């Protein structure tokens, strides 16, 4: 797991060194769901002009990783309570992130955390 912060594109060399077959990118994504909802993001529906806290849209990062590394990149969104610069993560989003991490751990290792 890599906490890529605001500029995940700066860590592509680290990802490349790992040589993954799959990359799961998890981020806050506004889609109109209840706060804390976890969902797959359809990259085709992300427009270049959509507002993002990242310098490079994650859809472009995912495509770059797929083309340069040959992996499968999947975007997972967690519906935020609000998107305001400098605000702490809401309890709903924190709980969803914890649940997602536990599910991934169990699914990928066969062990419950």
N, C-alpha and C positions, 0 to 999 in steps of 0.2 A: 504494500500500500504506500502511496506517495501522496502527501498533502501538497498539492501544486499551487495553492493559493490563487492569486489573481492572474498569474501568468504561467499557466500550465505548458505553454509552448516552449518555455525556457528549459523544460525538463525532458524534451524528446530524446536527447542523447542518452540520458539515464534509462529511459524506457527502452531505447534501441539496444543498449548493452544487455538488458535482461532477456531480449529476444522472445517476447511473449507471443502466444498464438491468439490471445484475446486481451483486449484492454477495456475495462469498465470505467467510464468517466461518470462520476456522480457529482451533481451540482444542484443548486436551487434553480427551479424553473417554474415560471408562472404559466399555468395552463387553465386556470379557473377551477381547480379542484379544491377540496377542503384542505386547509393547512396541515402539512405532515403527510399528505398522500404521496406514495412512491409510485412512479410510473415510467414506462419506457418513452423516450422522446423520439418522435419521428423526425429525423434530420431533414427530410424533404420539406417539412413545414417551417423550418427556421429560415427566415429571410436575413440577408446581410445587414439590412437596416434595423433589425430588431435590437432593442436595447440590451446591453450585456455589461457585466462588471469586468469582463475579460477583454484584453486588447485584441485577441483573435477570437472570432466566434467558435464555439466548441464544435460546431458541425464541420468547419474547415479543419480544425485540429484532428478530428476523428478521421476525416478523409485523408489528411496528410499521413497519419500513422498507418492507415491501411495501405496506402500506396508505397510508402517508404520502407515499412517494416514487413508488410505482408500479413499483418494480423487482422483480426476482426475487432472493430471498435464499436462499443455499444454505449449510448448515452442514457443515463438513468436520472430522472428528475425527482426532486422532492419539492412539493408545493410549499413555498414560504408563506409565513404569516404576512410579512410585508417586505418590500425591498427598499430599504433606506440605508444609505451609506453610514457606516459606523454603528449601526444598531446591533445588539447581541443576537445570537441565534435564539429563536423562540423555543419554548419547551416542546411544542408539537414537532418542530423540525429536528430538535436534538433527539427526541424519542424515536422518530422515524429513522434517523441515521443509525442509532444504536440497534434498532430492530433489523435494519438492512445489514449491518456489519455482522450481527449474530447469525442471520440467515445465510450470508455468504460463507462465514466460517464453517457452519455446519454442513452446508452443501458441498463446499470444496474440499473439506477434510474428512467429513463423516463424523466429526466430533462436535458435541455441543460445547459452547464456550463456558 
